[in-house]
Each structure stands twice: as structure tokens, then as C-alpha cells.
Amino acid sequence: MCLSLLGVTPAAFAQGGQETNSGYQRPPETMAAIIEAPATPSVRISAKGDWMLLLESPGYPSIEEVSALENRIAGLRINPATNGRATAATIQT
């Protein structure tokens, strides 16, 4: 009743004034280029200063990796296909 006094109907809230598309949608290409750009490498110098290591971390995971099945046991996320951690931190050298 309060909503009808303000001139807003409950149906307006249900629709939200936008189209509802189900399924995955890609962002605009300019946004996708920023997100998919490679990360800046990290640098590690040895204690003696005679070695330098460049570490490259992978970008964001793909939608397939994010939506993969995982078992949650005792606070861990286990990938049932590999019986290992579902999200592992990897570094490329």
C-alpha cells in the first residue's frame, strides 16, 4: 500500500527497468583488454645480488576454471578430478 501511494508498483521492482538476459555475457572489448592484459612481472634479487629472477603470474582464471566443480571439505576446496586444491597459486618462470 505504501508503494502505491508513492506511485511505484511492485511490478516496477520486479522488472527493474532492464532486460534480463540469462547466460554469460562478455564485457565491452576495451574492458576485456584491460582485464586480459598480462600482469607486471615480479622481481626477486638473490642475497649476493648476482642473480635476478623474473616471476610472471598468470592472469585471471577462465570462466571454465571458475565454474569447475569443487568439493568443500574442512575449509579446503578440492578439485574432484585431480584430488588436489581447486585454486592453486602458480608462478611461471
C-alpha positions as CSV (number, residue, x, y, z in Angstrom):
1,M,0.0,0.0,0.0
2,C,2.9,2.4,0.8
3,L,4.4,1.8,-2.6
4,S,1.1,2.6,-4.4
5,L,0.9,5.9,-2.5
6,L,4.4,6.8,-3.9
7,G,3.3,5.9,-7.4
8,V,5.5,2.9,-7.6
9,T,4.1,-0.5,-8.3
10,P,5.6,-3.8,-7.1
11,A,5.8,-4.8,-10.8
12,A,8.3,-2.0,-11.4
13,F,10.7,-3.5,-8.8
14,A,10.3,-7.0,-10.3
15,Q,11.3,-5.8,-13.8
16,G,14.0,-3.4,-12.7
17,G,13.6,-1.4,-16.0
18,Q,16.2,-3.6,-17.7
19,E,16.2,-6.6,-19.9
20,T,17.1,-9.9,-18.2
21,N,19.5,-12.0,-20.2
22,S,20.4,-15.3,-18.9
23,G,23.8,-16.7,-19.6
24,Y,27.4,-15.4,-19.7
25,Q,27.9,-12.0,-21.4
26,R,31.3,-10.6,-22.4
27,P,32.2,-7.1,-21.3
28,P,33.0,-4.4,-23.9
29,E,36.3,-5.1,-25.8
30,T,38.1,-2.2,-24.1
31,M,37.2,-3.6,-20.7
32,A,38.1,-7.1,-21.7
33,A,41.5,-5.9,-23.0
34,I,42.3,-4.4,-19.6
35,I,41.3,-7.5,-17.7
36,E,43.0,-9.9,-20.0
37,A,46.3,-8.0,-20.2
38,P,49.3,-9.8,-18.7
39,A,50.3,-8.9,-15.2
40,T,53.5,-7.0,-14.5
41,P,56.2,-9.5,-13.5
42,S,57.7,-9.6,-10.0
43,V,61.4,-9.3,-9.5
44,R,63.5,-11.2,-6.9
45,I,67.2,-10.5,-6.3
46,S,69.5,-13.0,-4.7
47,A,71.1,-12.2,-1.3
48,K,74.5,-11.7,-3.1
49,G,73.0,-9.6,-5.8
50,D,74.4,-11.8,-8.6
51,W,71.0,-13.3,-9.7
52,M,67.7,-11.8,-10.7
53,L,64.5,-13.8,-11.1
54,L,61.6,-12.5,-13.1
55,L,58.3,-14.2,-11.9
56,E,55.2,-13.9,-14.1
57,S,51.9,-14.8,-12.6
58,P,49.0,-16.0,-14.8
59,G,46.1,-13.7,-15.4
60,Y,42.6,-14.2,-14.2
61,P,41.2,-17.7,-14.5
62,S,38.9,-18.6,-17.3
63,I,35.2,-19.0,-16.8
64,E,35.7,-22.7,-17.2
65,E,38.1,-22.8,-14.3
66,V,35.9,-20.6,-12.1
67,S,32.8,-22.7,-12.8
68,A,34.5,-26.1,-12.3
69,L,33.1,-28.4,-9.7
70,E,34.8,-28.5,-6.3
71,N,34.3,-30.3,-3.0
72,R,34.5,-28.1,0.1
73,I,35.9,-30.2,3.0
74,A,37.2,-28.7,6.3
75,G,37.7,-25.3,4.8
76,L,39.6,-26.6,1.7
77,R,38.4,-26.5,-1.8
78,I,39.3,-29.8,-3.5
79,N,39.1,-30.5,-7.3
80,P,37.4,-33.9,-7.6
81,A,39.1,-34.6,-10.9
82,T,42.7,-34.2,-9.5
83,N,42.1,-34.7,-5.8
84,G,44.2,-31.5,-5.3
85,R,43.5,-28.0,-4.4
86,A,40.8,-26.4,-6.7
87,T,42.6,-23.0,-6.7
88,A,46.4,-23.3,-6.7
89,A,48.7,-20.3,-6.8
90,T,51.1,-20.8,-9.8
91,I,54.1,-18.8,-10.8
92,Q,55.7,-19.0,-14.3
93,T,59.4,-18.5,-14.6
